Amino acid sequence: MSRRNSKRTSFIKRKFKRTSSRKLSIHDIMVLDFLWTWKVANFAMLVQVGYSKKSSWWAYKAIRQLQKEKYIQSLPRGKYLDHEVFALTHLGFEVVLMDRDDIVEYRYKPHAPAHDYFATCLQLGELWQSHWDKVFFTEQMLSSLKRSNFPKDYVRDEGHIPDGITTLSFGLKQISFGIEVDLNLKDAERYGMTFRYYGNLRDIHFVFWLVRNDWMYDKISQFYKSSYVQKDFADFQFIRLDDFKKDFWNAKIIQGKFKGHSICKVYENAMQSLGKSEASLGQNSNRAIFLKSTKSPQISTSSQSSDETKIL
């Protein structure tokens, strides 16, 4: 939701210095790259990214090792999050930069941990591990990479940057969705920029918009009426935060063209409109990965063996 500077940010001075003699594994680097892309992630998400084939205790030790070596950091939970989340440190960001030559804005710090985390949950959700053909453009990517990485007008010199854009494809057809999260109300001018942004992007069909409560939806609705944009307000699908935390992608749209439908159902209908006859995201929910508090695994007899607990 930040502004993109019209001038290219100056290169940061590299001051990489190892904090241990351990060589990072490819799985460690995958975790660091994921944290740059999505800005924040919880323990369970990082396990899925880098250590899903290891035991829970091994994965826990690997993540804590990255934290101990100051590649990642734990963030305060805040009043909206009830579990621990992680983000990159400056050292971790420098590791990511070693494999990137397309970054023009040197950013890695979360905008606001809870906001960024729920944006990640709303965008990835049940799509993350599905076999559907999808592309995720995150706020971090849209703010940091060369605009040639994206479809025309997804990035402008000034104005609104969405919390994410997701594109689904089937055959030669595709459909795109915007992602917006508001835990705190902004001023009318900021919402005017948001509505104008989507009004100028005809290829984004709908916008999923997570809001803290009904009062916030009412205020945003009032701001829309004075924004004078061509985008139909019914294209914005609003979801309550409490509903989302409870039901995840089974949460119902409270206002919008698909009012009463779940987030999952909207995506499944979209895939069917592209011609996919069996468009189901399955029965197993990813809520336990994204929104369930994960405690430190207990050391079991099997996990105490040297090949399990030693981080190579």
C-alpha positions, -999 to 999 in steps of 0.1 A, spaced: 0 0 0 30 22 -2 40 47 -29 67 37 -54 94 63 -57 98 78 -92 136 78 -88 155 46 -85 167 39 -50 205 40 -46 223 7 -41 227 -4 -6 263 -9 7 269 -46 11 283 -55 45 277 -93 45 295 -110 73 289 -146 83 278 -151 118 287 -188 118 309 -212 98 278 -232 87 271 -232 50 235 -224 42 216 -252 24 194 -247 -6 164 -252 17 176 -224 40 179 -201 10 144 -210 -2 131 -199 32 149 -166 30 136 -160 -6 101 -168 6 103 -143 34 115 -116 11 86 -123 -13 59 -124 13 76 -103 40 63 -124 69 55 -161 76 48 -183 105 67 -214 116 43 -239 97 47 -220 65 85 -220 66 84 -257 73 63 -262 41 87 -241 21 120 -256 32 117 -286 55 85 -305 47 104 -338 43 121 -335 77 107 -342 112 90 -314 131 118 -312 155 145 -311 128 125 -283 110 121 -264 143 159 -265 149 166 -254 113 144 -223 117 158 -215 151 193 -219 137 185 -192 110 172 -170 138 203 -176 159 226 -167 130 206 -135 125 193 -143 90 157 -141 102 140 -125 132 109 -131 153 83 -102 153 60 -90 180 26 -106 178 4 -76 183 -33 -75 190 -45 -92 158 -20 -121 157 -19 -148 183 12 -167 170 48 -160 162 58 -148 128 92 -143 112 108 -118 88 141 -112 72 170 -94 88 194 -71 68 218 -101 67 191 -124 53 182 -98 27 218 -96 16 217 -134 9 185 -129 -12 202 -101 -32 230 -125 -42 206 -142 -65 186 -112 -78 196 -85 -104 160 -73 -110 154 -54 -77 152 -16 -80 138 -8 -46 158 -23 -17 130 -32 7 127 -62 31 111 -49 63 74 -56 69 50 -26 64 30 -38 94 34 -75 105 -3 -83 111 -14 -65 79 13 -81 58 6 -115 73 -31 -115 67 -24 -103 31 -2 -133 26 -29 -156 41 -56 -141 19 -35 -143 -13 -20 -178 -8 -48 -196 10 -60 -228 -5 -44 -219 -38 -8 -223 -25 -6 -261 -27 -32 -266 -54 -23 -278 -89 -40 -249 -106 -20 -228 -130 -15 -195 -110 8 -166 -107 12 -146 -75 23 -109 -76 30 -98 -41 31 -63 -27 68 -68 -21 73 -77 -58 52 -49 -71 70 -24 -49 106 -37 -55 110 -52 -90 114 -37 -124 80 -29 -139 89 -51 -169 82 -81 -146 45 -74 -146 16 -68 -170 11 -32 -182 0 -7 -156 2 -31 -126 30 -7 -114 30 31 -118 54 57 -107 30 71 -81 -2 61 -66 -17 29 -52 2 -4 -49 -21 -34 -41 -14 -59 -14 -13 -85 -41 -26 -97 -75 -33 -133 -84 -38 -146 -119 -54 -179 -127 -50 -196 -161 -66 -224 -180 -56 -230 -216 -53 -196 -232 -78 -179 -209 -70 -162 -176 -86 -142 -148 -70 -119 -122 -79 -109 -87 -67 -80 -65 -59 -84 -28 -65 -57 -2 -63 -57 36 -73 -30 59 -70 -34 97 -70 3 103 -90 29 83 -70 53 60 -81 87 47 -104 93 18 -76 103 -6 -58 69 -1 -90 50 -9 -96 73 -39 -62 62 -53 -72 25 -46 -104 28 -65 -88 47 -94 -61 21 -96 -86 -8 -101 -108 14 -123 -78 17 -148 -71 -21 -148 -97 -38 -169 -81 -72 -166 -85 -74 -128 -120 -88 -125 -126 -89 -87 -109 -76 -56 -109 -96 -23 -109 -70 5 -103 -80 41 -116 -55 67 -116 -54 104 -153 -50 108 -186 -38 93 -180 -2 103 -148 -1 83 -167 -15 53 -193 12 56 -167 39 57 -149 25 26 -183 23 8 -189 60 16 -154 69 2 -162 50 -30 -193 71 -36 -173 103 -38 -144 88 -58 -161 89 -92 -145 58 -107 -159 35 -134 -151 2 -115 -183 -13 -102 -183 -13 -64 -199 -48 -65 -165 -61 -79 -150 -55 -45 -156 -86 -23 -154 -77 14 -146 -102 41 -146 -97 79 -114 -103 98 -130 -124 125 -148 -146 99 -115 -151 81 -96 -160 112 -123 -185 121 -132 -201 87 -102 -191 66 -111 -195 29 -145 -208 38 -153 -173 52 -183 -158 35 -183 -125 14 -203 -99 34 -207 -74 6 -200 -76 -31 -212 -94 -62 -207 -128 -45 -222 -119 -12 -229 -151 8 -203 -172 -12 -171 -184 4 -137 -172 -9 -131 -208 -22 -164 -208 -41 -155 -176 -59 -122 -190 -70 -138 -223 -81 -165 -204 -101 -138 -184 -117 -119 -215 -129 -151 -230 -142 -157 -198 -162 -123 -204 -178 -134 -239 -189 -121 -261 -162 -148 -287 -156 -136 -300 -123 -126 -269 -104 -124 -279 -68 -98 -267 -42 -103 -300 -23 -116 -308 12 -84 -303 32 -81 -268 44 -47 -250 48 -61 -231 79 -39 -252 102 -8 -240 83 -17 -203 82 -38 -196 113 -32 -223 139 -7 -214 167 23 -238 165 42 -246 197 77 -259 199 77 -297 191 86 -320 220 118 -339 218 110 -375 211 132 -405 213 133 -408 175 141 -371 170 171 -372 193 192 -393 169 222 -374 155 210 -376 119 177 -359 129 188 -331 152 220 -320 136 216 -292 112 238 -298 83 
